[in-house]
Amino acid sequence: MEKLQIIAAVILIASLLFIINMIRKRTLELKYALAWILVLVVVLIVDLVPAILNVISYGFGIATPVNTLFLLAFCFSIVLIFILTVTVSRLSDRIRQLSQAVALNEARIEELERAVKAAEWRK
Amino acid sequence: MEQSIKSLVIIPAYNEEKSIDRVVEDIRNNAPDFDFVVVNDCSRDQTLQVCRIKGYPVLNLPVNLGIGGAVQTGYRYAQKNGYDVAVQFDGDGQHDAGYLRRMRDKLMAENLDMVIGSRFLEKEGFQSSGIRRFGIRYFTRLIRMLTGTVITDPTSGMRMAGKRVIAEFAGSYPKDYPEPESVVHILRQGCIVDEVPVRMRERMEGVSSISPGRSVYYMIKVTLAILMEMLRK
């Protein structure tokens, strides 16, 4: 095994532990971290068994195996960014609904407070 | 019969501490049988404090939602409280409450779903700048082409809705630059929309939400939003 492969493996495993620790501390939600864990594991496998890359490259008709790596990394990034955009849209819609509910409830509370005060005053 | 129509004026306000009093006075004097509610869209000035001191009913948004989210809060309030009629009325003093009754008379008499206050039917009062009028005419043509209905002032923020449109807007309303898009939405739902001529004033305080730099973005965004609306059921 080459030196570079070992360094890469160490970095990958450290990243994996870092992510797992963040999930453990609940700073990262498992649901959103899943994609990252998956990609780290896949890259780790490719790092340990580079022959996989050659097989895929041959299948796709890509001359240089490293280009396969770039292609896959690029596709993964685009998909992930798109998923994040969808998530942001959903979150902003939820924030809007929550804020509106807060405003409406606050007004309702004030109205009820006034009614209670008026009732007490009459007693 | 007039008294039995529960009517609400929705006043979206973002940093309108200087004009909100005048707007409320205008409504109290010229449309006294309308209830009103100020939607404070997380203003950074004293808008909320002014309303609290004067005892105006306020819907206070905890985060800034922009004009669409603010107006929709008003429609939700109208729906929750069983209003028959709800009208958007800008908090910056552009609109004239003297027209509200006329708008409601038309809405009721002709059994319409929405009445828009249009600056361009009689071309009186503040007419907006030339470049904006050009943009507005473009939207009028686009909407006529797509829906067959002529709306001379599709960007007007002075719009009165009946029960059906209140429910529709409470359920879904565009977030930014909502006026032309939401008109197309309700036209597509089979609602009947007409206009009455109104005069508008040049804003007294504050700045338009559509700066020159953003107008290109505005045109593209609203055009796409209208086309998207055509793809919906």
Interface residues (C-beta under 8 A of the other chain):
Chain A: I95 R96 S99 Q100 V102 A103 L104 E106 A107
Chain B: V37 V39 P57 V58 L59 N60 L61 P62 V63 L65 G69 Q72 T73 R76 Y77 K80 K175
